[in-house]
Amino acid sequence: MITAPFFSSAEEVEVAFYDALARADLEAMMAVWAEDDEPVCIHPGGPRLHGLPAIRDAWRQLFASGTRLRIRLTDLLVQESPMFIVRNLIEELSVEDIAGQAPNVVLATNIYASGPQGWRMVLHHASPMPMSAPPARDDAPHTLH
Amino acid sequence: MITAPFFSSAEEVEVAFYDALARADLEAMMAVWAEDDEPVCIHPGGPRLHGLPAIRDAWRQLFASGTRLRIRLTDLLVQESPMFIVRNLIEELSVEDIAGQAPNVVLATNIYASGPQGWRMVLHHASPMPMSAPPARDDAPHTLH
């Protein structure tokens, strides 16, 4: 049995998360997630995934092509408490080795919890950054705003 | 000066948040947000809003029509610590008094912090629930997946 790494801070977990994402490394990705909690993961445009099996399966599918990404993280906002740390940031994602592309921009809320195995990710909620003005919440479906 | 209400739990804040949203009540909405932190708010399809002035301005615009909503909350997942509580849920939003509409379905991550003024909302990240399979993160922009 492979011993999962011990992350000493939420920031270390986040570095490992985005490193695994960039390299499409499924085992490295799963090593950052909390094992004792029921973590939640929402990919951009995706459904809500709850619990490690569902989260693992989604990452496995996303990584199936093995595409490596270049990831730039900006505009970090942090809210801290002794047991939970919330890091909200903007991800700019490009496919590695392809020139002249406009990056996909994603808004992410990452939540980390401290436990007996160190810090781990307990929630990742990512959504696409809009290109234009946001729709109203009270739009009736299919109604032009 | 109106004294802001004292919320004794994260759940109370959340009830007040969705009540204010349903009634398009700007003052009631702003009363749930943390005053001492720099809260973050992401509406479905919207940009990231940071700090009370930006958050207030967005709600003011969203509420300008005065449209009242019917809101159903489901599938609540809670992660708790003494100072932060994370509530992740699914919102079903319909315009009040309009029959036969399919609700807008939204995934929400709501984070509440405990402070000297009781519990307040520090982060609301909402994104549309997908109707179909999620896109891959490594889609080059405009590439069919």
Interface residues (C-beta under 8 A of the other chain):
Chain A: L21 A24 D37 E38 V40 I42 H43 P44 G45 G46 P47 R48 H50 A58 L62 S65 T67 L69 D75 L77 Q79 S81 P82 M83 F84 V86 N88 I90 L93 V95 I98 Q101 A102 P103 N104 V106 L107 T109 I111 A113 V122 L123 H125 S127 P128 M129 P130 P134 P135 A136 R137 D138 D139 A140 P141
Chain B: L21 A24 D37 E38 V40 I42 H43 P44 G45 G46 P47 R48 H50 A58 L62 S65 T67 L69 D75 L77 Q79 S81 P82 M83 F84 V86 N88 I90 L93 V95 I98 Q101 A102 P103 N104 V106 L107 T109 I111 A113 V122 L123 H125 S127 P128 M129 P130 P134 P135 A136 R137 D138 D139 A140 P141
